């Protein structure tokens, strides 16, 4: 706790670009860049309702199973594949 705010420190020996958190961040950034705001609004609504970021993306994109693993798998998709996935969503 610092000034009433809880926080957590995390360390990993792997280079940043190989860390799961970074990979999640990058695929989320790519997804948002490939859309025109619809995805951002849908994810934001779920997050406002209490869902964490990765589960919100997974829910909107129809990724089944573990949302954290699912986003790692999405990172391997091309931009064209991600665009098609977004287009198939009903938001």
mmCIF file as gemmi writes it, N, C-alpha and C atoms, coordinates in Angstrom:
data_model
loop_
_atom_site.group_PDB
_atom_site.id
_atom_site.type_symbol
_atom_site.label_atom_id
_atom_site.label_alt_id
_atom_site.label_comp_id
_atom_site.label_asym_id
_atom_site.label_entity_id
_atom_site.label_seq_id
_atom_site.pdbx_PDB_ins_code
_atom_site.Cartn_x
_atom_site.Cartn_y
_atom_site.Cartn_z
_atom_site.occupancy
_atom_site.B_iso_or_equiv
_atom_site.pdbx_formal_charge
_atom_site.auth_seq_id
_atom_site.auth_asym_id
_atom_site.pdbx_PDB_model_num
ATOM 1 N N . UNK Axp A 1 ? 0.852 -1.179 0 1 0 ? 1 A 1
ATOM 2 C CA . UNK Axp A 1 ? 0 0 0 1 0 ? 1 A 1
ATOM 3 C C . UNK Axp A 1 ? 0.897 1.241 0 1 0 ? 1 A 1
ATOM 4 N N . UNK Axp A 2 ? 0.433 2.223 -0.755 1 0 ? 2 A 1
ATOM 5 C CA . UNK Axp A 2 ? 1.112 3.512 -0.784 1 0 ? 2 A 1
ATOM 6 C C . UNK Axp A 2 ? 0.034 4.583 -0.874 1 0 ? 2 A 1
ATOM 7 N N . UNK Axp A 3 ? -0.03 5.431 0.123 1 0 ? 3 A 1
ATOM 8 C CA . UNK Axp A 3 ? -1.059 6.475 0.176 1 0 ? 3 A 1
ATOM 9 C C . UNK Axp A 3 ? -2.458 5.895 -0.009 1 0 ? 3 A 1
ATOM 10 N N . UNK Axp A 4 ? -2.686 4.713 0.569 1 0 ? 4 A 1
ATOM 11 C CA . UNK Axp A 4 ? -3.997 4.089 0.504 1 0 ? 4 A 1
ATOM 12 C C . UNK Axp A 4 ? -4.273 3.298 -0.763 1 0 ? 4 A 1
ATOM 13 N N . UNK Axp A 5 ? -3.319 3.248 -1.68 1 0 ? 5 A 1
ATOM 14 C CA . UNK Axp A 5 ? -3.502 2.515 -2.945 1 0 ? 5 A 1
ATOM 15 C C . UNK Axp A 5 ? -2.719 1.211 -2.895 1 0 ? 5 A 1
ATOM 16 N N . UNK Axp A 6 ? -3.402 0.09 -3.117 1 0 ? 6 A 1
ATOM 17 C CA . UNK Axp A 6 ? -2.665 -1.173 -3.183 1 0 ? 6 A 1
ATOM 18 C C . UNK Axp A 6 ? -1.928 -1.271 -4.521 1 0 ? 6 A 1
ATOM 19 N N . UNK Axp A 7 ? -0.747 -1.831 -4.499 1 0 ? 7 A 1
ATOM 20 C CA . UNK Axp A 7 ? -0.02 -2.054 -5.744 1 0 ? 7 A 1
ATOM 21 C C . UNK Axp A 7 ? 0.792 -3.331 -5.623 1 0 ? 7 A 1
ATOM 22 N N . UNK Axp A 8 ? 1.188 -3.829 -6.769 1 0 ? 8 A 1
ATOM 23 C CA . UNK Axp A 8 ? 1.943 -5.072 -6.833 1 0 ? 8 A 1
ATOM 24 C C . UNK Axp A 8 ? 3.143 -4.869 -7.744 1 0 ? 8 A 1
ATOM 25 N N . UNK Axp A 9 ? 4.279 -5.376 -7.333 1 0 ? 9 A 1
ATOM 26 C CA . UNK Axp A 9 ? 5.472 -5.337 -8.173 1 0 ? 9 A 1
ATOM 27 C C . UNK Axp A 9 ? 5.632 -6.694 -8.841 1 0 ? 9 A 1
ATOM 28 N N . UNK Axp A 10 ? 6.064 -6.671 -10.088 1 0 ? 10 A 1
ATOM 29 C CA . UNK Axp A 10 ? 6.242 -7.905 -10.835 1 0 ? 10 A 1
ATOM 30 C C . UNK Axp A 10 ? 7.59 -7.859 -11.533 1 0 ? 10 A 1
ATOM 31 N N . UNK Axp A 11 ? 8.289 -8.954 -11.518 1 0 ? 11 A 1
ATOM 32 C CA . UNK Axp A 11 ? 9.558 -9.045 -12.213 1 0 ? 11 A 1
ATOM 33 C C . UNK Axp A 11 ? 9.631 -10.342 -13.001 1 0 ? 11 A 1
ATOM 34 N N . UNK Axp A 12 ? 10.316 -10.298 -14.115 1 0 ? 12 A 1
ATOM 35 C CA . UNK Axp A 12 ? 10.461 -11.474 -14.954 1 0 ? 12 A 1
ATOM 36 C C . UNK Axp A 12 ? 11.821 -11.376 -15.64 1 0 ? 12 A 1
ATOM 37 N N . UNK Axp A 13 ? 12.516 -12.483 -15.715 1 0 ? 13 A 1
ATOM 38 C CA . UNK Axp A 13 ? 13.843 -12.473 -16.324 1 0 ? 13 A 1
ATOM 39 C C . UNK Axp A 13 ? 13.791 -12.432 -17.851 1 0 ? 13 A 1
ATOM 40 N N . UNK Axp A 14 ? 12.648 -12.768 -18.433 1 0 ? 14 A 1
ATOM 41 C CA . UNK Axp A 14 ? 12.529 -12.758 -19.889 1 0 ? 14 A 1
ATOM 42 C C . UNK Axp A 14 ? 12.498 -11.326 -20.414 1 0 ? 14 A 1
ATOM 43 N N . UNK Axp A 15 ? 12.973 -11.125 -21.646 1 0 ? 15 A 1
ATOM 44 C CA . UNK Axp A 15 ? 12.848 -9.788 -22.253 1 0 ? 15 A 1
ATOM 45 C C . UNK Axp A 15 ? 11.369 -9.389 -22.312 1 0 ? 15 A 1
ATOM 46 N N . UNK Axp A 16 ? 11.101 -8.115 -22.226 1 0 ? 16 A 1
ATOM 47 C CA . UNK Axp A 16 ? 9.734 -7.606 -22.164 1 0 ? 16 A 1
ATOM 48 C C . UNK Axp A 16 ? 8.864 -8.163 -23.278 1 0 ? 16 A 1
ATOM 49 N N . UNK Axp A 17 ? 9.372 -8.18 -24.516 1 0 ? 17 A 1
ATOM 50 C CA . UNK Axp A 17 ? 8.539 -8.616 -25.636 1 0 ? 17 A 1
ATOM 51 C C . UNK Axp A 17 ? 8.191 -10.099 -25.605 1 0 ? 17 A 1
ATOM 52 N N . UNK Axp A 18 ? 8.778 -10.861 -24.679 1 0 ? 18 A 1
ATOM 53 C CA . UNK Axp A 18 ? 8.452 -12.276 -24.52 1 0 ? 18 A 1
ATOM 54 C C . UNK Axp A 18 ? 7.54 -12.535 -23.316 1 0 ? 18 A 1
ATOM 55 N N . UNK Axp A 19 ? 7.232 -11.488 -22.565 1 0 ? 19 A 1
ATOM 56 C CA . UNK Axp A 19 ? 6.398 -11.635 -21.373 1 0 ? 19 A 1
ATOM 57 C C . UNK Axp A 19 ? 4.924 -11.63 -21.758 1 0 ? 19 A 1
ATOM 58 N N . UNK Axp A 20 ? 4.151 -12.47 -21.097 1 0 ? 20 A 1
ATOM 59 C CA . UNK Axp A 20 ? 2.735 -12.617 -21.435 1 0 ? 20 A 1
ATOM 60 C C . UNK Axp A 20 ? 1.964 -11.308 -21.33 1 0 ? 20 A 1
ATOM 61 N N . UNK Axp A 21 ? 2.221 -10.537 -20.293 1 0 ? 21 A 1
ATOM 62 C CA . UNK Axp A 21 ? 1.522 -9.261 -20.136 1 0 ? 21 A 1
ATOM 63 C C . UNK Axp A 21 ? 1.761 -8.332 -21.31 1 0 ? 21 A 1
ATOM 64 N N . UNK Axp A 22 ? 2.993 -8.299 -21.801 1 0 ? 22 A 1
ATOM 65 C CA . UNK Axp A 22 ? 3.321 -7.452 -22.948 1 0 ? 22 A 1
ATOM 66 C C . UNK Axp A 22 ? 2.638 -7.97 -24.212 1 0 ? 22 A 1
ATOM 67 N N . UNK Axp A 23 ? 2.631 -9.284 -24.388 1 0 ? 23 A 1
ATOM 68 C CA . UNK Axp A 23 ? 1.985 -9.874 -25.56 1 0 ? 23 A 1
ATOM 69 C C . UNK Axp A 23 ? 0.496 -9.562 -25.539 1 0 ? 23 A 1
ATOM 70 N N . UNK Axp A 24 ? -0.132 -9.654 -24.357 1 0 ? 24 A 1
ATOM 71 C CA . UNK Axp A 24 ? -1.551 -9.274 -24.236 1 0 ? 24 A 1
ATOM 72 C C . UNK Axp A 24 ? -1.735 -7.82 -24.649 1 0 ? 24 A 1
ATOM 73 N N . UNK Axp A 25 ? -0.896 -6.95 -24.115 1 0 ? 25 A 1
ATOM 74 C CA . UNK Axp A 25 ? -0.99 -5.53 -24.43 1 0 ? 25 A 1
ATOM 75 C C . UNK Axp A 25 ? -0.873 -5.295 -25.937 1 0 ? 25 A 1
ATOM 76 N N . UNK Axp A 26 ? 0.086 -5.942 -26.576 1 0 ? 26 A 1
ATOM 77 C CA . UNK Axp A 26 ? 0.315 -5.741 -28.004 1 0 ? 26 A 1
ATOM 78 C C . UNK Axp A 26 ? -0.853 -6.24 -28.857 1 0 ? 26 A 1
ATOM 79 N N . UNK Axp A 27 ? -1.403 -7.399 -28.547 1 0 ? 27 A 1
ATOM 80 C CA . UNK Axp A 27 ? -2.524 -7.896 -29.355 1 0 ? 27 A 1
ATOM 81 C C . UNK Axp A 27 ? -3.753 -7.008 -29.134 1 0 ? 27 A 1
ATOM 82 N N . UNK Axp A 28 ? -3.954 -6.528 -27.919 1 0 ? 28 A 1
ATOM 83 C CA . UNK Axp A 28 ? -5.068 -5.617 -27.656 1 0 ? 28 A 1
ATOM 84 C C . UNK Axp A 28 ? -4.883 -4.321 -28.438 1 0 ? 28 A 1
ATOM 85 N N . UNK Axp A 29 ? -3.656 -3.801 -28.458 1 0 ? 29 A 1
ATOM 86 C CA . UNK Axp A 29 ? -3.368 -2.581 -29.218 1 0 ? 29 A 1
ATOM 87 C C . UNK Axp A 29 ? -3.639 -2.802 -30.706 1 0 ? 29 A 1
ATOM 88 N N . UNK Axp A 30 ? -3.18 -3.937 -31.242 1 0 ? 30 A 1
ATOM 89 C CA . UNK Axp A 30 ? -3.417 -4.25 -32.657 1 0 ? 30 A 1
ATOM 90 C C . UNK Axp A 30 ? -4.903 -4.34 -32.959 1 0 ? 30 A 1
ATOM 91 N N . UNK Axp A 31 ? -5.636 -5.05 -32.112 1 0 ? 31 A 1
ATOM 92 C CA . UNK Axp A 31 ? -7.076 -5.209 -32.327 1 0 ? 31 A 1
ATOM 93 C C . UNK Axp A 31 ? -7.773 -3.853 -32.36 1 0 ? 31 A 1
ATOM 94 N N . UNK Axp A 32 ? -7.451 -2.991 -31.418 1 0 ? 32 A 1
ATOM 95 C CA . UNK Axp A 32 ? -8.095 -1.678 -31.366 1 0 ? 32 A 1
ATOM 96 C C . UNK Axp A 32 ? -7.72 -0.83 -32.58 1 0 ? 32 A 1
ATOM 97 N N . UNK Axp A 33 ? -6.487 -0.97 -33.054 1 0 ? 33 A 1
ATOM 98 C CA . UNK Axp A 33 ? -6.044 -0.206 -34.223 1 0 ? 33 A 1
ATOM 99 C C . UNK Axp A 33 ? -6.725 -0.686 -35.505 1 0 ? 33 A 1
ATOM 100 N N . UNK Axp A 34 ? -7.149 -1.943 -35.542 1 0 ? 34 A 1
ATOM 101 C CA . UNK Axp A 34 ? -7.779 -2.509 -36.735 1 0 ? 34 A 1
ATOM 102 C C . UNK Axp A 34 ? -9.281 -2.245 -36.8 1 0 ? 34 A 1
ATOM 103 N N . UNK Axp A 35 ? -9.837 -1.68 -35.742 1 0 ? 35 A 1
ATOM 104 C CA . UNK Axp A 35 ? -11.271 -1.436 -35.662 1 0 ? 35 A 1
ATOM 105 C C . UNK Axp A 35 ? -11.505 0.071 -35.66 1 0 ? 35 A 1
ATOM 106 N N . UNK Axp A 36 ? -12.748 0.468 -35.782 1 0 ? 36 A 1
ATOM 107 C CA . UNK Axp A 36 ? -13.079 1.9 -35.834 1 0 ? 36 A 1
ATOM 108 C C . UNK Axp A 36 ? -13.854 2.347 -34.603 1 0 ? 36 A 1
ATOM 109 N N . UNK Axp A 37 ? -13.532 1.779 -33.448 1 0 ? 37 A 1
ATOM 110 C CA . UNK Axp A 37 ? -14.143 2.217 -32.203 1 0 ? 37 A 1
ATOM 111 C C . UNK Axp A 37 ? -15.196 1.288 -31.636 1 0 ? 37 A 1
ATOM 112 N N . UNK Axp A 38 ? -15.771 0.42 -32.466 1 0 ? 38 A 1
ATOM 113 C CA . UNK Axp A 38 ? -16.827 -0.478 -31.966 1 0 ? 38 A 1
ATOM 114 C C . UNK Axp A 38 ? -16.279 -1.444 -30.922 1 0 ? 38 A 1
ATOM 115 N N . UNK Axp A 39 ? -15.11 -2.007 -31.199 1 0 ? 39 A 1
ATOM 116 C CA . UNK Axp A 39 ? -14.492 -2.953 -30.284 1 0 ? 39 A 1
ATOM 117 C C . UNK Axp A 39 ? -14.138 -2.268 -28.961 1 0 ? 39 A 1
ATOM 118 N N . UNK Axp A 40 ? -13.562 -1.073 -29.049 1 0 ? 40 A 1
ATOM 119 C CA . UNK Axp A 40 ? -13.193 -0.319 -27.847 1 0 ? 40 A 1
ATOM 120 C C . UNK Axp A 40 ? -14.428 -0.072 -26.973 1 0 ? 40 A 1
ATOM 121 N N . UNK Axp A 41 ? -15.534 0.325 -27.593 1 0 ? 41 A 1
ATOM 122 C CA . UNK Axp A 41 ? -16.759 0.597 -26.831 1 0 ? 41 A 1
ATOM 123 C C . UNK Axp A 41 ? -17.285 -0.68 -26.179 1 0 ? 41 A 1
ATOM 124 N N . UNK Axp A 42 ? -17.288 -1.783 -26.915 1 0 ? 42 A 1
ATOM 125 C CA . UNK Axp A 42 ? -17.802 -3.046 -26.382 1 0 ? 42 A 1
ATOM 126 C C . UNK Axp A 42 ? -16.946 -3.533 -25.211 1 0 ? 42 A 1
ATOM 127 N N . UNK Axp A 43 ? -15.629 -3.452 -25.355 1 0 ? 43 A 1
ATOM 128 C CA . UNK Axp A 43 ? -14.727 -3.871 -24.274 1 0 ? 43 A 1
ATOM 129 C C . UNK Axp A 43 ? -14.881 -2.934 -23.086 1 0 ? 43 A 1
ATOM 130 N N . UNK Axp A 44 ? -14.976 -1.639 -23.344 1 0 ? 44 A 1
ATOM 131 C CA . UNK Axp A 44 ? -15.118 -0.656 -22.262 1 0 ? 44 A 1
ATOM 132 C C . UNK Axp A 44 ? -16.388 -0.887 -21.452 1 0 ? 44 A 1
ATOM 133 N N . UNK Axp A 45 ? -17.471 -1.236 -22.13 1 0 ? 45 A 1
ATOM 134 C CA . UNK Axp A 45 ? -18.732 -1.504 -21.426 1 0 ? 45 A 1
ATOM 135 C C . UNK Axp A 45 ? -18.581 -2.692 -20.476 1 0 ? 45 A 1
ATOM 136 N N . UNK Axp A 46 ? -17.927 -3.748 -20.943 1 0 ? 46 A 1
ATOM 137 C CA . UNK Axp A 46 ? -17.721 -4.915 -20.085 1 0 ? 46 A 1
ATOM 138 C C . UNK Axp A 46 ? -16.789 -4.586 -18.92 1 0 ? 46 A 1
ATOM 139 N N . UNK Axp A 47 ? -15.761 -3.802 -19.188 1 0 ? 47 A 1
ATOM 140 C CA . UNK Axp A 47 ? -14.839 -3.411 -18.117 1 0 ? 47 A 1
ATOM 141 C C . UNK Axp A 47 ? -15.552 -2.535 -17.09 1 0 ? 47 A 1
ATOM 142 N N . UNK Axp A 48 ? -16.432 -1.653 -17.554 1 0 ? 48 A 1
ATOM 143 C CA . UNK Axp A 48 ? -17.198 -0.813 -16.631 1 0 ? 48 A 1
ATOM 144 C C . UNK Axp A 48 ? -18.106 -1.671 -15.752 1 0 ? 48 A 1
ATOM 145 N N . UNK Axp A 49 ? -18.491 -2.833 -16.27 1 0 ? 49 A 1
ATOM 146 C CA . UNK Axp A 49 ? -19.314 -3.762 -15.507 1 0 ? 49 A 1
ATOM 147 C C . UNK Axp A 49 ? -18.522 -4.654 -14.571 1 0 ? 49 A 1
ATOM 148 N N . UNK Axp A 50 ? -17.194 -4.512 -14.561 1 0 ? 50 A 1
ATOM 149 C CA . UNK Axp A 50 ? -16.371 -5.243 -13.609 1 0 ? 50 A 1
ATOM 150 C C . UNK Axp A 50 ? -15.445 -6.301 -14.181 1 0 ? 50 A 1
ATOM 151 N N . UNK Axp A 51 ? -15.534 -6.556 -15.485 1 0 ? 51 A 1
ATOM 152 C CA . UNK Axp A 51 ? -14.664 -7.573 -16.089 1 0 ? 51 A 1
ATOM 153 C C . UNK Axp A 51 ? -13.255 -7.01 -16.26 1 0 ? 51 A 1
ATOM 154 N N . UNK Axp A 52 ? -12.267 -7.848 -16.101 1 0 ? 52 A 1
ATOM 155 C CA . UNK Axp A 52 ? -10.879 -7.456 -16.357 1 0 ? 52 A 1
ATOM 156 C C . UNK Axp A 52 ? -10.679 -7.348 -17.869 1 0 ? 52 A 1
ATOM 157 N N . UNK Axp A 53 ? -9.567 -6.755 -18.274 1 0 ? 53 A 1
ATOM 158 C CA . UNK Axp A 53 ? -9.327 -6.462 -19.686 1 0 ? 53 A 1
ATOM 159 C C . UNK Axp A 53 ? -9.326 -7.701 -20.575 1 0 ? 53 A 1
ATOM 160 N N . UNK Axp A 54 ? -8.503 -8.693 -20.25 1 0 ? 54 A 1
ATOM 161 C CA . UNK Axp A 54 ? -8.398 -9.868 -21.116 1 0 ? 54 A 1
ATOM 162 C C . UNK Axp A 54 ? -9.719 -10.615 -21.224 1 0 ? 54 A 1
ATOM 163 N N . UNK Axp A 55 ? -10.419 -10.872 -20.102 1 0 ? 55 A 1
ATOM 164 C CA . UNK Axp A 55 ? -11.728 -11.517 -20.228 1 0 ? 55 A 1
ATOM 165 C C . UNK Axp A 55 ? -12.73 -10.684 -21.039 1 0 ? 55 A 1
ATOM 166 N N . UNK Axp A 56 ? -12.642 -9.364 -20.955 1 0 ? 56 A 1
ATOM 167 C CA . UNK Axp A 56 ? -13.549 -8.511 -21.735 1 0 ? 56 A 1
ATOM 168 C C . UNK Axp A 56 ? -13.262 -8.658 -23.228 1 0 ? 56 A 1
ATOM 169 N N . UNK Axp A 57 ? -11.996 -8.61 -23.628 1 0 ? 57 A 1
ATOM 170 C CA . UNK Axp A 57 ? -11.653 -8.812 -25.041 1 0 ? 57 A 1
ATOM 171 C C . UNK Axp A 57 ? -12.109 -10.188 -25.5 1 0 ? 57 A 1
ATOM 172 N N . UNK Axp A 58 ? -11.83 -11.217 -24.697 1 0 ? 58 A 1
ATOM 173 C CA . UNK Axp A 58 ? -12.193 -12.586 -25.078 1 0 ? 58 A 1
ATOM 174 C C . UNK Axp A 58 ? -13.701 -12.72 -25.246 1 0 ? 58 A 1
ATOM 175 N N . UNK Axp A 59 ? -14.466 -12.129 -24.35 1 0 ? 59 A 1
ATOM 176 C CA . UNK Axp A 59 ? -15.919 -12.202 -24.425 1 0 ? 59 A 1
ATOM 177 C C . UNK Axp A 59 ? -16.425 -11.56 -25.708 1 0 ? 59 A 1
ATOM 178 N N . UNK Axp A 60 ? -15.969 -10.353 -25.981 1 0 ? 60 A 1
ATOM 179 C CA . UNK Axp A 60 ? -16.421 -9.622 -27.17 1 0 ? 60 A 1
ATOM 180 C C . UNK Axp A 60 ? -16.032 -10.357 -28.447 1 0 ? 60 A 1
ATOM 181 N N . UNK Axp A 61 ? -14.837 -10.953 -28.462 1 0 ? 61 A 1
ATOM 182 C CA . UNK Axp A 61 ? -14.337 -11.61 -29.671 1 0 ? 61 A 1
ATOM 183 C C . UNK Axp A 61 ? -14.764 -13.068 -29.787 1 0 ? 61 A 1
ATOM 184 N N . UNK Axp A 62 ? -15.491 -13.561 -28.79 1 0 ? 62 A 1
ATOM 185 C CA . UNK Axp A 62 ? -15.962 -14.939 -28.841 1 0 ? 62 A 1
ATOM 186 C C . UNK Axp A 62 ? -14.872 -15.972 -28.638 1 0 ? 62 A 1
ATOM 187 N N . UNK Axp A 63 ? -13.84 -15.601 -27.895 1 0 ? 63 A 1
ATOM 188 C CA . UNK Axp A 63 ? -12.739 -16.526 -27.601 1 0 ? 63 A 1
ATOM 189 C C . UNK Axp A 63 ? -13.166 -17.385 -26.414 1 0 ? 63 A 1
ATOM 190 N N . UNK Axp A 64 ? -13.245 -18.685 -26.626 1 0 ? 64 A 1
ATOM 191 C CA . UNK Axp A 64 ? -13.686 -19.573 -25.55 1 0 ? 64 A 1
ATOM 192 C C . UNK Axp A 64 ? -12.496 -20.064 -24.739 1 0 ? 64 A 1
ATOM 193 N N . UNK Axp A 65 ? -12.798 -20.62 -23.581 1 0 ? 65 A 1
ATOM 194 C CA . UNK Axp A 65 ? -11.747 -21.14 -22.718 1 0 ? 65 A 1
ATOM 195 C C . UNK Axp A 65 ? -11.079 -20.039 -21.913 1 0 ? 65 A 1
ATOM 196 N N . UNK Axp A 66 ? -9.852 -20.284 -21.548 1 0 ? 66 A 1
ATOM 197 C CA . UNK Axp A 66 ? -9.07 -19.338 -20.733 1 0 ? 66 A 1
ATOM 198 C C . UNK Axp A 66 ? -8.806 -18.07 -21.552 1 0 ? 66 A 1
ATOM 199 N N . UNK Axp A 67 ? -9.324 -16.912 -21.121 1 0 ? 67 A 1
ATOM 200 C CA . UNK Axp A 67 ? -9.158 -15.691 -21.907 1 0 ? 67 A 1
ATOM 201 C C . UNK Axp A 67 ? -7.708 -15.245 -22.027 1 0 ? 67 A 1
ATOM 202 N N . UNK Axp A 68 ? -6.889 -15.521 -21.027 1 0 ? 68 A 1
ATOM 203 C CA . UNK Axp A 68 ? -5.486 -15.109 -21.065 1 0 ? 68 A 1
ATOM 204 C C . UNK Axp A 68 ? -4.724 -15.931 -22.109 1 0 ? 68 A 1
ATOM 205 N N . UNK Axp A 69 ? -4.954 -17.223 -22.134 1 0 ? 69 A 1
ATOM 206 C CA . UNK Axp A 69 ? -4.336 -18.096 -23.136 1 0 ? 69 A 1
ATOM 207 C C . UNK Axp A 69 ? -4.884 -17.752 -24.532 1 0 ? 69 A 1
ATOM 208 N N . UNK Axp A 70 ? -6.177 -17.477 -24.599 1 0 ? 70 A 1
ATOM 209 C CA . UNK Axp A 70 ? -6.801 -17.138 -25.879 1 0 ? 70 A 1
ATOM 210 C C . UNK Axp A 70 ? -6.194 -15.907 -26.509 1 0 ? 70 A 1
ATOM 211 N N . UNK Axp A 71 ? -5.917 -14.876 -25.704 1 0 ? 71 A 1
ATOM 212 C CA . UNK Axp A 71 ? -5.302 -13.672 -26.269 1 0 ? 71 A 1
ATOM 213 C C . UNK Axp A 71 ? -3.878 -13.945 -26.716 1 0 ? 71 A 1
ATOM 214 N N . UNK Axp A 72 ? -3.166 -14.813 -25.987 1 0 ? 72 A 1
ATOM 215 C CA . UNK Axp A 72 ? -1.82 -15.186 -26.433 1 0 ? 72 A 1
ATOM 216 C C . UNK Axp A 72 ? -1.886 -15.843 -27.806 1 0 ? 72 A 1
ATOM 217 N N . UNK Axp A 73 ? -2.889 -16.67 -28.023 1 0 ? 73 A 1
ATOM 218 C CA . UNK Axp A 73 ? -3.053 -17.334 -29.313 1 0 ? 73 A 1
ATOM 219 C C . UNK Axp A 73 ? -3.425 -16.337 -30.413 1 0 ? 73 A 1
ATOM 220 N N . UNK Axp A 74 ? -4.231 -15.323 -30.067 1 0 ? 74 A 1
ATOM 221 C CA . UNK Axp A 74 ? -4.592 -14.299 -31.056 1 0 ? 74 A 1
ATOM 222 C C . UNK Axp A 74 ? -3.374 -13.513 -31.531 1 0 ? 74 A 1
ATOM 223 N N . UNK Axp A 75 ? -2.365 -13.407 -30.686 1 0 ? 75 A 1
ATOM 224 C CA . UNK Axp A 75 ? -1.167 -12.643 -31.046 1 0 ? 75 A 1
ATOM 225 C C . UNK Axp A 75 ? -0.48 -13.217 -32.272 1 0 ? 75 A 1
ATOM 226 N N . UNK Axp A 76 ? -0.679 -14.499 -32.537 1 0 ? 76 A 1
ATOM 227 C CA . UNK Axp A 76 ? -0.053 -15.141 -33.702 1 0 ? 76 A 1
ATOM 228 C C . UNK Axp A 76 ? -0.829 -14.889 -34.996 1 0 ? 76 A 1
ATOM 229 N N . UNK Axp A 77 ? -2.047 -14.357 -34.888 1 0 ? 77 A 1
ATOM 230 C CA . UNK Axp A 77 ? -2.857 -14.121 -36.085 1 0 ? 77 A 1
ATOM 231 C C . UNK Axp A 77 ? -2.367 -12.889 -36.841 1 0 ? 77 A 1
ATOM 232 N N . UNK Axp A 78 ? -2.542 -12.923 -38.151 1 0 ? 78 A 1
ATOM 233 C CA . UNK Axp A 78 ? -2.193 -11.773 -38.988 1 0 ? 78 A 1
ATOM 234 C C . UNK Axp A 78 ? -3.236 -10.67 -38.78 1 0 ? 78 A 1
ATOM 235 N N . UNK Axp A 79 ? -2.919 -9.473 -39.26 1 0 ? 79 A 1
ATOM 236 C CA . UNK Axp A 79 ? -3.89 -8.387 -39.181 1 0 ? 79 A 1
ATOM 237 C C . UNK Axp A 79 ? -5.16 -8.748 -39.947 1 0 ? 79 A 1
ATOM 238 N N . UNK Axp A 80 ? -5.019 -9.409 -41.09 1 0 ? 80 A 1
ATOM 239 C CA . UNK Axp A 80 ? -6.195 -9.803 -41.881 1 0 ? 80 A 1
ATOM 240 C C . UNK Axp A 80 ? -7.06 -10.78 -41.088 1 0 ? 80 A 1
ATOM 241 N N . UNK Axp A 81 ? -6.443 -11.714 -40.4 1 0 ? 81 A 1
ATOM 242 C CA . UNK Axp A 81 ? -7.205 -12.668 -39.585 1 0 ? 81 A 1
ATOM 243 C C . UNK Axp A 81 ? -7.893 -11.966 -38.42 1 0 ? 81 A 1
ATOM 244 N N . UNK Axp A 82 ? -7.2 -11.017 -37.801 1 0 ? 82 A 1
ATOM 245 C CA . UNK Axp A 82 ? -7.816 -10.268 -36.701 1 0 ? 82 A 1
ATOM 246 C C . UNK Axp A 82 ? -8.976 -9.411 -37.206 1 0 ? 82 A 1
ATOM 247 N N . UNK Axp A 83 ? -8.808 -8.779 -38.372 1 0 ? 83 A 1
ATOM 248 C CA . UNK Axp A 83 ? -9.903 -7.992 -38.961 1 0 ? 83 A 1
ATOM 249 C C . UNK Axp A 83 ? -11.124 -8.867 -39.21 1 0 ? 83 A 1
ATOM 250 N N . UNK Axp A 84 ? -10.902 -10.06 -39.737 1 0 ? 84 A 1
ATOM 251 C CA . UNK Axp A 84 ? -12.01 -10.986 -40.01 1 0 ? 84 A 1
ATOM 252 C C . UNK Axp A 84 ? -12.689 -11.396 -38.715 1 0 ? 84 A 1
ATOM 253 N N . UNK Axp A 85 ? -11.906 -11.618 -37.685 1 0 ? 85 A 1
ATOM 254 C CA . UNK Axp A 85 ? -12.469 -11.983 -36.38 1 0 ? 85 A 1
ATOM 255 C C . UNK Axp A 85 ? -13.335 -10.847 -35.847 1 0 ? 85 A 1
ATOM 256 N N . UNK Axp A 86 ? -12.854 -9.622 -35.95 1 0 ? 86 A 1
ATOM 257 C CA . UNK Axp A 86 ? -13.615 -8.461 -35.485 1 0 ? 86 A 1
ATOM 258 C C . UNK Axp A 86 ? -14.896 -8.32 -36.307 1 0 ? 86 A 1
ATOM 259 N N . UNK Axp A 87 ? -14.788 -8.471 -37.616 1 0 ? 87 A 1
ATOM 260 C CA . UNK Axp A 87 ? -15.96 -8.329 -38.492 1 0 ? 87 A 1
ATOM 261 C C . UNK Axp A 87 ? -17.037 -9.355 -38.182 1 0 ? 87 A 1
ATOM 262 N N . UNK Axp A 88 ? -16.631 -10.524 -37.7 1 0 ? 88 A 1
ATOM 263 C CA . UNK Axp A 88 ? -17.592 -11.587 -37.393 1 0 ? 88 A 1
ATOM 264 C C . UNK Axp A 88 ? -18.299 -11.364 -36.056 1 0 ? 88 A 1
ATOM 265 N N . UNK Axp A 89 ? -17.84 -10.399 -35.292 1 0 ? 89 A 1
ATOM 266 C CA . UNK Axp A 89 ? -18.453 -10.134 -33.978 1 0 ? 89 A 1
ATOM 267 C C . UNK Axp A 89 ? -19.738 -9.332 -34.13 1 0 ? 89 A 1
ATOM 268 N N . UNK Axp A 90 ? -20.633 -9.568 -33.209 1 0 ? 90 A 1
ATOM 269 C CA . UNK Axp A 90 ? -21.924 -8.885 -33.232 1 0 ? 90 A 1
ATOM 270 C C . UNK Axp A 90 ? -21.985 -7.921 -32.051 1 0 ? 90 A 1
ATOM 271 N N . UNK Axp A 91 ? -21.416 -6.711 -32.254 1 0 ? 91 A 1
ATOM 272 C CA . UNK Axp A 91 ? -21.553 -5.72 -31.182 1 0 ? 91 A 1
ATOM 273 C C . UNK Axp A 91 ? -22.301 -4.528 -31.652 1 0 ? 91 A 1
